[in-house]
């Protein structure tokens, strides 16, 4: 675990750890990596070398551009015929009513669905005190702000958004696991299992 893991790198590490747990139990594992389209797909398999196929795919991934999570969930619904454990690792920044509805539909089709909500601690604690340039990584837009003037409202809105997301998902029988990029993967795995 690196102290400065990006959300992307952290998600890859956590996905590999989860894949290892499933394959050790004899379960089939697969991977659908999605940005604004399907980037990589590894069909589910329980073969011994499947873990390495997934890890090799994760190592080859490069984050770029916007994510269209709704399209990813539609693709998962299309590909997952029989009962599966569907795990979505995301910062959930584009989660809205449509996306929670799609996740809930997967759960209603007898899939065990878990949303792993990956955030950087700075997004939750907003520790900035000086005028700061905030960059939108998926579009390269930026905003120069005095964080002291907006900290209280920002924290209120972020907490409200997280609470609403958690409630909507749990109401639809979708598991919700919030993680921070500085959480040790082994601790997250222990909590998840």
N, C-alpha and C positions, 0 to 999 in steps of 0.2 A: 504494500500500500504506500503510495507516494502522497506526501502532504499536499501537493498541488495538482492532484488528479483533476482533469476536466470532467464534466458530467459524462461526456462521451466515453472517455477512457475508463472511468469508474464503472459505467454501465457494462462495458465489455468485460471487465474483470468479474463483475457480479454475475453476468450471464454465463461465463465459463465455470464459475463455482457452482451455480445452480445446475448447469448441464452435467457436471461431474457427479453431483448427488443423484440425479435421475438415472444416469447411465450405470452407476454403481448398484442401483436398486433393480437393474434389468429393464428399466423403462426406455421406450423409444424417445429420442430427442431430435429436434429439428431447429431450424433458425430461419426467420424471415427478417432481413434487415431492410428497412424502408426509410427513404427520405421523402422526396416529392414523387417518388416511384419506387417499385421494388428494386433494390440494389443487388441483393444476393438472396438466394433461397436454397436451403439445404433441407431436402425432404426428411421427415422423421424416419429414424431407424434405431434399432436396439443393438446393432452390431458393435463389437468391441472397438473398432476404429472410428466410430461415429463421433466420439468426443473430439478426436483430433481434427476431423473434418470441420466441426463447428468452431474449434479454436483457431484453425488456420483461416477460416472465413472471417472470424472476428479480427484477427491480426491484419488482414488485408483491407479492412474497411477504412474509409477516410470520410470524415464528416464534411458535408458541403451543402449549402443551400437550405431552403426551408423544408420543414417536415410536414407532410400531410398525413397526420395520424388517422384521420377518418378513412382514407383510402387503404391504409395498412390494416385497419380492423376489418374492412370489407374483404380484403384479400385473405386474411386469416379465416374469416367465416366461410369463404369459398373453398379454402384448402382443407379445413378441419372437418372431415366427415364424421368420424367416430369420436366418442368422448375423449377429451384431451385436457391437459392442464395448460392453459394459455397464459403466458407471463409476458406482460408488456412493460418494458423499461423505458421510461420517458420523463422529461421534466414537466410534462403535461401543460405546457404553456399554451398549446392550442386546444386544450380540452374544453369542450362546451357541451351544451345539452345534447347535440347530435352524437358526440363521441361517447358520453356516458350512456346514452341510449344504445349505441352499438355494443359497448362492453356488456351492458345488461342483457342484450339479446343473446350474446354468446353464452352468458351464464344460464339463461333460460333454456338454451339448447343442451343443457346438461354438461357443459364444459365448466371446469374449475378455472375461473379467471382471476388473476392477480395483477393489479396495477402497482408496479414498483415506481414510486414517485421520487425521482432523483433530483436533488437540488444542491446547490452550493450554499454553505452556511451563510455567506454574505447576502444571499437573496432573502434569507429569513431574519437575520439580525441587523442588516443594513448598517454596518459599522463605519460608514464614511463620515468624515467631519469637515473636509475641505471641499472647495468647489471641485467637482469631479466630472469627467467625460465618461458617459455611459454609452457603450456600443451595442447595437443589435447585431449579434454575430451572424444571423442568417441573412441579413440584408445589407450590412455595412452602414446602416444609418446610425447617427449618434445624437446625443443630447447633452449639453453642458448645463449642469444644475448645481445649486447649493443644497446639499443633502440635509443640512440642519433644518431648512425651511419645510422640507417634505417628509422627514423621517417618520413622524407620528402617523400621518395619514397613509404613507406607504405601508408601514407595519400593520396598520388596521386592515387595509385592503388585502394584503397578502394573507393574513390570518383568516379573514373572512372567506377568501377564495379557497384556501386549503380546507377549511371546515366544510364548506359547501360541497366541494369535490368529494371529500371523504364520506359525507352523509349520503350524497346521491349514489355513489358506488356501493356503499354498504347496504343501502335500501334495495338495490338491485342484486344482492348476493354476489357482489364483486369484492374480492379481498383488496385491501388498500394497505400498502406497506411504504411509509415515508422513510427515505434514507438521505443522508448527507454525504457528500463526496469525501468528507474526512472521517466517516464511520469506517471502522475496520470491517472488511468483508467477512471475516470469520464471525464477528459479533452479529452482523446482519443475518448471516446464514443460520446462526443459532436461534435468533429471534424468529426467523421465517419458518424454520422447521418445528 
